[in-house]
């Protein structure tokens, strides 16, 4: 599995806005010549030049307040889908990998060239969800939270890590896709419905019997 180009005009997986990986096909043909297709490493190099400036690629972990397990409730899945769609429409970005679990989510985003404002996007997604979810998922606020007008659906902070290189991207994608297995929610990542794993599998980035290399999970911090 290698770093992918920014493909933003294709059908969304799970409607969270995941942009599916496809082979690069921009080379021109003349006569009987065949198009010269860049390798995924070459595609990565083109992509990673942008990651050093605004328009970079980031891994995120976002957690519910007090780790309450409600995100995978059907109504909340639909609401979160709508939040991602609305924010992506107003403030475009690419979702390269994604997984939703009952009390948190992980994803990798790539922002447009010249844009570094992922904080605004996350605030908008959280606010969209918080304003529209039922009161059952909103804990009574503390006096301090009342003074700050803080919500009690999401943890106020989130984990962010800028992707450094191709191997870093691979490790974080692997962590995302193995996460349902790690948390005992399924025996195989392909069985979890709220994940980009099936897209990666379909396009050949993983073998059918893929399992995560243990040191990927043990030696890194992913914000859980």
Sine and cosine of phi, psi and omega as CSV:
sin_phi,cos_phi,sin_psi,cos_psi,sin_omega,cos_omega
0.00,0.00,0.79,-0.62,-0.03,-1.00
-0.81,-0.59,0.16,-0.99,-0.01,-1.00
-0.88,0.47,0.57,-0.82,-0.14,-0.99
-0.91,-0.42,0.44,-0.90,0.08,-1.00
-0.94,0.33,0.26,-0.96,0.01,-1.00
-0.99,0.16,0.97,-0.22,0.02,-1.00
-0.91,-0.41,0.94,-0.34,-0.18,-0.98
-0.88,-0.48,0.07,1.00,-0.10,-1.00
-0.91,-0.41,0.39,0.92,-0.05,-1.00
-0.93,-0.37,0.18,-0.98,-0.07,-1.00
-0.86,0.52,0.61,-0.80,-0.08,-1.00
-1.00,0.03,0.70,-0.71,0.06,-1.00
-0.99,0.14,0.74,-0.67,-0.04,-1.00
0.83,0.56,0.17,0.99,-0.02,-1.00
0.87,0.50,0.32,0.95,0.13,-0.99
-1.00,0.08,-0.10,1.00,0.01,-1.00
0.99,-0.15,0.26,0.97,0.03,-1.00
-0.93,0.37,0.76,-0.65,-0.04,-1.00
-0.99,-0.17,0.91,-0.42,-0.22,-0.97
-0.91,0.40,0.54,-0.84,0.08,-1.00
-0.98,0.21,0.75,-0.67,0.09,-1.00
-0.68,-0.73,0.45,-0.89,0.05,-1.00
-0.88,0.48,0.60,-0.80,0.04,-1.00
-0.93,0.38,0.74,-0.67,-0.08,-1.00
-0.68,-0.74,0.59,0.80,-0.09,-1.00
-1.00,-0.02,-0.06,1.00,-0.03,-1.00
-0.95,0.30,0.56,-0.83,-0.02,-1.00
-1.00,-0.01,0.49,-0.87,0.03,-1.00
-0.90,-0.44,0.56,-0.83,0.09,-1.00
-0.69,-0.72,0.73,-0.68,-0.01,-1.00
0.89,0.45,-0.76,-0.65,0.00,-1.00
-1.00,-0.07,0.13,0.99,-0.02,-1.00
-0.93,0.36,0.54,-0.84,0.12,-0.99
-1.00,-0.07,0.54,-0.84,0.03,-1.00
-0.90,0.44,0.66,-0.75,0.09,-1.00
-1.00,0.00,0.93,-0.37,-0.07,-1.00
-1.00,-0.07,0.85,-0.53,0.03,-1.00
-0.87,0.49,0.50,-0.86,0.12,-0.99
-0.94,0.34,0.27,-0.96,0.04,-1.00
-0.90,0.43,-0.46,0.89,0.07,-1.00
-0.92,0.40,-0.65,0.76,0.04,-1.00
-0.91,0.42,-0.63,0.77,0.06,-1.00
-0.88,0.48,-0.69,0.73,0.01,-1.00
-0.86,0.52,-0.70,0.72,-0.04,-1.00
-0.87,0.50,-0.67,0.74,0.04,-1.00
-0.88,0.47,-0.66,0.75,-0.02,-1.00
-0.94,0.34,-0.66,0.75,-0.14,-0.99
-0.95,0.31,-0.38,0.93,0.09,-1.00
-0.84,0.54,-0.56,0.83,0.02,-1.00
-0.97,0.23,-0.41,0.91,-0.08,-1.00
-0.94,0.34,-0.24,0.97,0.01,-1.00
-1.00,0.08,-0.12,0.99,-0.03,-1.00
-0.76,-0.65,0.10,-0.99,0.16,-0.99
-0.76,0.65,0.69,-0.72,-0.18,-0.98
0.96,-0.26,0.33,0.95,-0.06,-1.00
-0.98,0.19,-0.04,-1.00,-0.03,-1.00
-0.91,-0.42,0.72,-0.69,-0.16,-0.99
-0.71,-0.71,0.57,-0.82,0.17,-0.99
-0.98,-0.18,0.66,-0.75,0.00,-1.00
-0.75,-0.66,0.55,-0.84,0.24,-0.97
-0.83,-0.56,0.82,-0.57,0.00,-1.00
-0.83,-0.56,0.76,-0.65,-0.18,-0.98
-0.82,-0.57,0.56,-0.83,0.08,-1.00
-0.95,0.32,0.38,-0.93,0.03,-1.00
-0.89,0.45,0.80,-0.60,-0.05,-1.00
0.84,0.55,0.41,0.91,0.07,-1.00
0.80,0.59,0.65,0.76,0.06,-1.00
-0.95,0.31,0.63,-0.78,-0.17,-0.99
-0.99,-0.16,1.00,0.06,-0.01,-1.00
-0.67,-0.74,-0.05,1.00,-0.11,-0.99
-0.92,0.40,-0.48,0.88,-0.04,-1.00
-1.00,0.00,0.09,1.00,0.17,-0.99
-0.89,0.46,0.68,-0.73,-0.12,-0.99
-0.77,0.63,-0.70,0.72,0.00,-1.00
-0.90,0.43,-0.57,0.82,-0.01,-1.00
-0.97,0.25,-0.55,0.84,0.11,-0.99
-0.87,0.50,-0.73,0.68,0.00,-1.00
-0.89,0.45,-0.64,0.77,-0.01,-1.00
-0.92,0.39,-0.64,0.77,0.02,-1.00
-0.93,0.38,-0.61,0.79,0.11,-0.99
-0.83,0.56,-0.74,0.67,-0.02,-1.00
-0.88,0.47,-0.62,0.78,0.02,-1.00
-0.89,0.46,-0.72,0.69,0.02,-1.00
-0.89,0.45,-0.70,0.72,0.00,-1.00
-0.87,0.49,-0.71,0.71,-0.05,-1.00
-0.90,0.43,-0.70,0.72,-0.05,-1.00
-0.95,0.32,-0.64,0.77,0.04,-1.00
-0.90,0.44,-0.56,0.83,0.02,-1.00
-0.92,0.38,-0.66,0.75,-0.03,-1.00
-0.99,0.16,-0.57,0.82,-0.08,-1.00
-0.68,-0.73,1.00,0.09,-0.17,-0.98
-0.86,0.51,0.54,-0.84,0.17,-0.99
-0.31,-0.95,0.28,-0.96,0.00,-1.00
-0.97,-0.26,0.73,-0.69,0.13,-0.99
-0.99,-0.16,0.92,-0.40,-0.06,-1.00
-1.00,0.03,-0.49,0.87,0.03,-1.00
-0.39,-0.92,0.45,-0.89,-0.14,-0.99
-0.35,-0.94,0.59,-0.80,0.23,-0.97
-0.52,-0.85,0.65,-0.76,0.07,-1.00
-0.91,-0.42,0.78,-0.62,0.07,-1.00
-0.85,-0.53,0.18,-0.98,-0.11,-0.99
-0.84,0.54,-0.56,0.83,-0.07,-1.00
-0.85,-0.53,0.09,1.00,0.05,-1.00
-0.27,-0.96,0.18,-0.98,0.11,-0.99
-0.65,-0.76,0.44,-0.90,0.13,-0.99
-0.83,-0.56,0.57,-0.82,0.11,-0.99
-0.35,-0.94,0.28,-0.96,0.11,-0.99
-0.86,-0.51,0.80,-0.61,0.04,-1.00
-0.90,-0.43,0.48,-0.88,0.27,-0.96
-0.85,-0.52,0.82,-0.58,-0.02,-1.00
-1.00,0.05,0.35,-0.94,0.02,-1.00
-0.91,0.41,0.38,-0.93,0.05,-1.00
-0.81,0.58,0.70,-0.72,0.03,-1.00
0.99,0.16,0.06,1.00,-0.08,-1.00
-0.88,-0.48,0.76,-0.65,0.02,-1.00
-0.80,-0.59,0.15,0.99,-0.21,-0.98
-1.00,-0.04,0.93,0.37,0.11,-0.99
-0.96,0.29,-0.45,0.89,0.00,-1.00
-0.87,0.49,-0.69,0.72,0.03,-1.00
-0.87,0.50,-0.66,0.75,-0.02,-1.00
-0.92,0.40,-0.71,0.71,0.02,-1.00
-0.90,0.43,-0.64,0.77,0.06,-1.00
-0.87,0.49,-0.65,0.76,-0.01,-1.00
-0.92,0.38,-0.66,0.75,0.02,-1.00
-0.90,0.44,-0.74,0.68,0.00,-1.00
-0.88,0.47,-0.70,0.71,-0.02,-1.00
-0.91,0.42,-0.65,0.76,0.03,-1.00
-0.85,0.53,-0.75,0.67,-0.01,-1.00
-0.91,0.42,-0.72,0.70,-0.08,-1.00
-0.89,0.45,-0.66,0.75,-0.02,-1.00
-0.92,0.40,-0.46,0.89,-0.16,-0.99
-0.95,-0.32,-0.23,0.97,-0.01,-1.00
-0.97,0.25,0.34,-0.94,-0.04,-1.00
-0.95,0.33,0.37,-0.93,-0.05,-1.00
-0.90,0.43,-0.32,0.95,0.00,-1.00
-0.88,0.47,-0.38,0.92,-0.02,-1.00
-0.99,-0.14,0.11,0.99,0.00,-1.00
-0.93,-0.37,0.94,-0.35,0.02,-1.00
-0.96,0.29,0.48,-0.88,0.07,-1.00
-0.86,0.52,0.76,-0.64,-0.03,-1.00
-0.96,0.26,0.49,-0.87,0.09,-1.00
-0.97,0.24,0.25,-0.97,0.07,-1.00
-0.81,0.58,-0.65,0.76,0.02,-1.00
-0.90,0.43,-0.65,0.76,0.02,-1.00
-0.92,0.39,-0.59,0.81,0.07,-1.00
-0.89,0.47,-0.69,0.72,0.00,-1.00
-0.89,0.46,-0.60,0.80,-0.02,-1.00
-1.00,0.04,-0.07,1.00,-0.07,-1.00
0.83,0.56,0.65,0.76,-0.04,-1.00
-1.00,0.10,0.56,-0.83,0.04,-1.00
-0.99,0.10,0.30,-0.95,-0.03,-1.00
-0.81,-0.58,0.53,0.85,0.05,-1.00
-0.98,-0.21,-0.67,0.74,-0.03,-1.00
-0.90,-0.44,0.50,-0.87,0.23,-0.97
-0.87,0.48,0.64,-0.77,-0.09,-1.00
-0.91,0.42,-0.46,0.89,0.01,-1.00
-0.94,-0.33,0.19,-0.98,0.05,-1.00
-0.55,-0.84,0.31,-0.95,0.00,-1.00
-1.00,0.01,0.74,-0.67,0.03,-1.00
-0.74,-0.67,0.67,-0.74,0.05,-1.00
-0.61,-0.79,0.82,-0.58,0.05,-1.00
-0.98,0.18,0.77,-0.64,0.00,-1.00
-0.93,0.36,0.79,-0.61,-0.12,-0.99
-1.00,0.00,-0.64,0.77,-0.10,-0.99
-0.33,-0.94,-0.09,-1.00,-0.08,-1.00
-0.88,0.47,-0.71,0.71,-0.01,-1.00
-0.89,0.45,-0.61,0.79,0.04,-1.00
-0.89,0.46,-0.66,0.75,0.05,-1.00
-0.88,0.48,-0.72,0.69,-0.01,-1.00
-0.86,0.50,-0.72,0.70,-0.03,-1.00
-0.88,0.48,-0.67,0.74,-0.03,-1.00
-0.96,0.29,-0.58,0.82,0.12,-0.99
-0.89,0.46,-0.69,0.72,0.02,-1.00
-0.87,0.49,-0.67,0.74,0.00,-1.00
-0.89,0.45,-0.68,0.73,0.03,-1.00
-0.85,0.53,-0.76,0.65,-0.14,-0.99
-0.97,0.24,-0.40,0.92,0.04,-1.00
-1.00,0.05,-0.20,0.98,-0.15,-0.99
-0.84,0.55,-0.67,0.74,0.04,-1.00
-0.88,0.48,-0.54,0.84,0.06,-1.00
-0.95,0.32,-0.69,0.73,0.02,-1.00
-0.82,0.58,-0.64,0.76,-0.06,-1.00
-1.00,0.00,0.16,0.99,0.09,-1.00
0.96,0.28,0.37,0.93,-0.05,-1.00
-1.00,0.02,-0.34,0.94,0.00,-1.00
-0.35,-0.94,0.33,-0.94,0.00,-1.00
-1.00,0.06,-0.37,0.93,-0.03,-1.00
-0.62,-0.79,0.65,-0.76,-0.06,-1.00
-0.86,0.50,-0.46,0.89,0.00,-1.00
-0.94,0.34,-0.24,0.97,0.00,-1.00
-1.00,0.03,-0.16,0.99,-0.03,-1.00
-1.00,0.04,0.82,-0.57,-0.15,-0.99
-0.97,0.26,-0.40,0.92,-0.13,-0.99
-0.97,-0.24,0.91,0.41,-0.14,-0.99
-0.41,-0.91,0.45,-0.89,0.10,-1.00
-1.00,0.07,0.07,1.00,-0.09,-1.00
-0.84,0.54,-0.68,0.73,-0.05,-1.00
-0.88,0.47,-0.58,0.82,0.07,-1.00
-0.89,0.45,-0.73,0.69,0.01,-1.00
-0.88,0.47,-0.64,0.77,0.01,-1.00
-0.90,0.43,-0.69,0.73,-0.06,-1.00
-0.89,0.45,-0.56,0.83,-0.02,-1.00
-0.99,-0.12,0.22,0.98,0.18,-0.98
0.99,0.11,0.26,0.96,0.01,-1.00
-0.99,0.16,-0.31,0.95,0.07,-1.00
-0.74,-0.67,0.51,-0.86,0.19,-0.98
-0.97,0.22,0.31,-0.95,-0.03,-1.00
-0.86,0.51,-0.57,0.82,-0.08,-1.00
-0.99,-0.16,0.47,0.88,-0.10,-0.99
-0.88,0.47,0.67,-0.74,0.22,-0.98
-0.73,-0.69,0.42,-0.91,-0.08,-1.00
-0.98,0.19,0.63,-0.78,0.09,-1.00
-0.92,0.39,0.80,-0.60,-0.13,-0.99
-0.81,0.59,-0.64,0.77,-0.09,-1.00
-0.93,0.37,-0.36,0.93,0.06,-1.00
-0.87,0.49,-0.66,0.75,-0.02,-1.00
-0.98,0.20,-0.60,0.80,-0.17,-0.99
-0.99,0.17,-0.52,0.86,-0.20,-0.98
-0.98,-0.20,0.11,0.99,-0.05,-1.00
-0.74,-0.67,0.33,-0.94,0.02,-1.00
-0.94,-0.33,0.77,-0.64,-0.07,-1.00
-0.84,-0.55,0.21,0.98,0.15,-0.99
0.99,0.11,0.27,0.96,0.01,-1.00
-1.00,0.08,0.00,0.00,0.00,0.00
